[in-house]
Amino acid sequence: MRFKDKVALITGSSRGIGRELALTLAREGASVVVHYRNNQAAAEETLAAIHAAGSEAWAFAADLEDPAAIRELFAAVADRHGRLDLFVSNAAATAFRSALTLGPHHLERTFNLNVRAFVLGVQHAAALMPAGGRVLVMSSYGSIRAFPTYANLGTAKAALEAWVRFFAEELGPRDINVNALNAGIVATDSSAYFYNQPAMPPMDDVTARIPKRRAATAAEVARAAAFLLSEDASYITGSVLMVDGGLSVVAPPFRVELREPSGS
Ligand SMILES: NC(=O)c1ccc[n+]([C@@H]2O[C@H](COP(=O)([O-])OP(=O)(O)OC[C@H]3O[C@@H](n4cnc5c(N)ncnc54)[C@H](OP(=O)(O)O)[C@@H]3O)[C@@H](O)[C@H]2O)c1
């Protein structure tokens, strides 16, 4: 029960990693605010799973591209709980396109949802957070590696990792830790969508090049996130934890491409 009596807000917790993290924290005692954009059925399903586990949660819809909606989300948290212990900025979306074809609206929408919403969210969260509070943002290996159609989101993730350092510096004296979790390929709706694009190879061909030879499950990422949110991570702030099955440490030639398995 590492999160007993803690109030946690996880953006984008109707589906995928956010949903798994909501369940993980709730099972360990947190009271969870499930946030979503418009998929109410999925949010209600997350709530039902949390309630079935005997934990407390409620849901709130807000389009995080809209600063007024972000304000309303945190006002609802303040009304209901009067505080916030754990803020996880997890919701994300983008247009997967070649960098040369990104229009101003693609750039603006991706920046607003992924970067501006985090900055505004931390500002609101910090106002509600006691000492011992935690901020965590979900990043991806696109922040440090380049691959087709990911430029818009990858550069936003790189910006998030820089924001983590600045917020950690400013909030450290208040005993609020701020970190990022940098995930590799995770089996969720969004990775399925990405690898279903006509130009993309099958996901299995790509994961064959990763040391772990498979995508992460959302539950594996959620467990690592829970560690960063827990008391065990009390002295970790301003960090980026790689949870990528070794994806970012390998380079061509990949082991799977060797003509002889031993490589000798
Ligand atoms: N999946 C991967 O392979 C992978 C790899 C590395 C990093 N990550 C990162 O991990 C995080 C979670 O990824 P995921 O794959 O679990 O996500 P997902 O399954 O695509 O879920 C996205 C969530 O974000 C919400 N959302 C989308 N647009 C929104 C908006 N404008 N305003 C508010 N909420 C919005 C969705 O709400 P609705 O349900 O209402 O649409 C949903 O809850 C993201 O930050 C992602 O970049 C994922």
PDBQT file of the ligand as one rigid body, heavy atoms in Angstrom, charges set to zero:
ROOT
HETATM    1  N1  LIG A 301       2.445   3.217 -26.709  1.00  0.00    +0.000 N 
HETATM    2  C1  LIG A 301       3.734   3.359 -26.888  1.00  0.00    +0.000 C 
HETATM    3  O1  LIG A 301       4.372   2.585 -27.615  1.00  0.00    +0.000 OA
HETATM    4  C2  LIG A 301       4.467   4.485 -26.197  1.00  0.00    +0.000 A 
HETATM    5  C3  LIG A 301       5.872   4.489 -26.287  1.00  0.00    +0.000 A 
HETATM    6  C4  LIG A 301       6.575   5.504 -25.646  1.00  0.00    +0.000 A 
HETATM    7  C5  LIG A 301       5.902   6.486 -24.942  1.00  0.00    +0.000 A 
HETATM    8  N2  LIG A 301       4.544   6.463 -24.892  1.00  0.00    +0.000 N 
HETATM    9  C6  LIG A 301       3.880   7.558 -24.174  1.00  0.00    +0.000 C 
HETATM   10  O2  LIG A 301       3.090   7.038 -23.125  1.00  0.00    +0.000 OA
HETATM   11  C7  LIG A 301       1.932   7.847 -22.941  1.00  0.00    +0.000 C 
HETATM   12  C8  LIG A 301       0.688   6.997 -23.037  1.00  0.00    +0.000 C 
HETATM   13  O3  LIG A 301       0.670   6.363 -24.297  1.00  0.00    +0.000 OA
HETATM   14  P1  LIG A 301      -0.462   5.293 -24.695  1.00  0.00    +0.000 P 
HETATM   15  O4  LIG A 301       0.039   4.593 -25.891  1.00  0.00    +0.000 OA
HETATM   16  O5  LIG A 301      -0.841   4.535 -23.489  1.00  0.00    +0.000 OA
HETATM   17  O6  LIG A 301      -1.679   6.290 -25.100  1.00  0.00    +0.000 OA
HETATM   18  P2  LIG A 301      -3.084   5.948 -25.772  1.00  0.00    +0.000 P 
HETATM   19  O7  LIG A 301      -3.429   4.502 -25.554  1.00  0.00    +0.000 OA
HETATM   20  O8  LIG A 301      -3.032   6.470 -27.164  1.00  0.00    +0.000 OA
HETATM   21  O9  LIG A 301      -4.055   6.863 -24.879  1.00  0.00    +0.000 OA
HETATM   22  C9  LIG A 301      -4.006   8.228 -25.052  1.00  0.00    +0.000 C 
HETATM   23  C10 LIG A 301      -4.746   8.904 -23.903  1.00  0.00    +0.000 C 
HETATM   24  O10 LIG A 301      -4.612  10.314 -24.057  1.00  0.00    +0.000 OA
HETATM   25  C11 LIG A 301      -5.907  10.908 -24.085  1.00  0.00    +0.000 C 
HETATM   26  N3  LIG A 301      -5.891  12.058 -24.992  1.00  0.00    +0.000 N 
HETATM   27  C12 LIG A 301      -5.606  12.067 -26.319  1.00  0.00    +0.000 A 
HETATM   28  N4  LIG A 301      -5.725  13.327 -26.808  1.00  0.00    +0.000 NA
HETATM   29  C13 LIG A 301      -6.095  14.120 -25.765  1.00  0.00    +0.000 A 
HETATM   30  C14 LIG A 301      -6.419  15.502 -25.621  1.00  0.00    +0.000 A 
HETATM   31  N5  LIG A 301      -6.389  16.371 -26.656  1.00  0.00    +0.000 N 
HETATM   32  N6  LIG A 301      -6.774  15.952 -24.404  1.00  0.00    +0.000 NA
HETATM   33  C15 LIG A 301      -6.842  15.107 -23.351  1.00  0.00    +0.000 A 
HETATM   34  N7  LIG A 301      -6.565  13.795 -23.414  1.00  0.00    +0.000 NA
HETATM   35  C16 LIG A 301      -6.194  13.311 -24.605  1.00  0.00    +0.000 A 
HETATM   36  C17 LIG A 301      -6.848   9.808 -24.539  1.00  0.00    +0.000 C 
HETATM   37  O11 LIG A 301      -8.192  10.077 -24.117  1.00  0.00    +0.000 OA
HETATM   38  P3  LIG A 301      -9.464   9.383 -24.884  1.00  0.00    +0.000 P 
HETATM   39  O12 LIG A 301      -9.478   7.943 -24.446  1.00  0.00    +0.000 OA
HETATM   40  O13 LIG A 301     -10.654  10.137 -24.402  1.00  0.00    +0.000 OA
HETATM   41  O14 LIG A 301      -9.206   9.542 -26.342  1.00  0.00    +0.000 OA
HETATM   42  C18 LIG A 301      -6.228   8.593 -23.873  1.00  0.00    +0.000 C 
HETATM   43  O15 LIG A 301      -6.645   8.510 -22.535  1.00  0.00    +0.000 OA
HETATM   44  C19 LIG A 301       2.022   8.949 -23.998  1.00  0.00    +0.000 C 
HETATM   45  O16 LIG A 301       2.642  10.086 -23.442  1.00  0.00    +0.000 OA
HETATM   46  C20 LIG A 301       2.907   8.331 -25.053  1.00  0.00    +0.000 C 
HETATM   47  O17 LIG A 301       3.594   9.298 -25.847  1.00  0.00    +0.000 OA
HETATM   48  C21 LIG A 301       3.820   5.483 -25.492  1.00  0.00    +0.000 A 
ENDROOT
TORSDOF 0
